[in-house]
């Protein structure tokens, strides 16, 4: 039995401890923000925050989150209202197909938690490992900067 905090709630899982966290979140907890992309931690679609650090849930075994805090895209909202970062993505129309968006938002949230006022260069560097095939990169960067300004 693995105990951890999921989006602020204490939870337990009796799943195989070697099962990727991505599968546990999607199948057992019915959370669908994180997406399966490559399965090799290279695209970033499955990014979640574990104790505040962005991790690729497709390669993180369930055992790695024992006693830790996991935050998914769903955990960023407050009382059903999108976070400032999520709102900024909508305002800047920073998603096209949307498949990569949740992973990018989670990576950006980790950046904003560490550095509330990043430069454009810092945003681009932080998001460099998250792939987006739609070409929404400039709008994504604008959304993160907008969120950092509280707009």
N, C-alpha and C positions, 0 to 999 in steps of 0.2 A: 504494500500500500504506500503510495506516494502522496504526501500532503504538501500543498502549496497554495499560494494566494493567487487567484485569478480575477483580474479586474477589481481588486479590492475585497474579494470574497474568499474565505477559506474554503478550499475544495480538496477532495481526495480522488485518487484514481487507482484502481486495481489492475490497470492495463499492464501489459508486458513493459518492464522498465526500459527496454531497449527500443521500444516503438518511438518513432520520431514525434516530437511535440506537436508538429503540424497535424498529424493524423489524430492525435488525442483531442486537440482543440476543435477540429472540424467534426470528427465522428462522435466523440463522447460528450463534448460540451456544446455542440451545434453552433459554434462560432465560425463564421465564414469570411471574416475580413482578410485574414492571411490566405494567400493563394499558393497552390503548387505550381511552380514554374519549371525549374530545371532539376530539382532534387539533388543538387550538388553544391548548394550555397553560393552560386555564382550570379544569380539574377536579382535576388532581393525581394521577390514577390511575397515571400513567406515571413518577412521580418516582423518580429515581436520584440517587446522590451522585457528583459529579464533582469530584475534588480536595477532597472534604468539603462541597461546596456542593450543596444540593438543586436539581436542574434537571429540567425537564419534557422527558423523552426523546422525546416526540412531535414536538418542534420543534427539537431539537438535532441538527444534521447530524453525520454520522460524523466529518467533518474537524475538528470542534471538540474532539474528545477525543484527538487525536494527541498522544502523549507524556504523557497525563494518566492519572489513576487513576479508574476507574469502579467503584462498588460498587452492587450490586443487592440486593434483599431476600435472595436466596440467599447473598450474601456476608456477611451479618450473623451467621450461625451460625458456631459454632466447633466444628470436628470433628463436624459433624452435629448439634450440640446448639443449640437456639434461644438467641438472645441474651437478656439480661435483659429487654429491651424486648419482644421477641416473646413471652417467657414471661408477662410482665405483661398483654399483650393477651389471652392465653388465660385467665389467672386472673380477669381482670375481664370476661370474655366481651364484649370490645370490638369484635366483628365480628358482623354479621348475614349479609348476603349475601357479604361479603368482597371484593367487587370493588374497592372503594376502599382497602382496608386496607393493602396493601403500599405505596401511595403515601403514606398517612398515617404509616405506620411509618418510612419513609425520611425524611420531613419531620421527624418527632419525633426521629429519631436525630441529624439535623443540629443540632437544638436542643440535645439533651443533650450533644453533642460540644462545643458552644460554651458551654453553661450547664448543668452537671451537676445543679443543684438549682433548676430553674425554679419560679416560682409558678404557681398555677392560671391567673392572668391571662396570664402569659407563654406558657404552653402554648396557651391559647385563641388568642392573637394569632398564634403561630407556625403554627398549623394552620388559620387562618382561610381560606386559599386552597385548602384541600383539601375537596372536596365529598363528603358522605355522605348519600345519600337515605334511608337506613334509620333515621336518628335515633339512632345509637349515640354521639352526641357526648359525653355525660356519662361514659359508660363508657370512651371513648377517652381523655378527659382524666385520669380516674382511673388508667388503665393507664400513662400517661406519668409521672404523679406517683409511682406505685408503683415504676416502673423507676428513677426518680431517687433513690429511697430505698433501692434495692438489694433490695427485698422480692420 
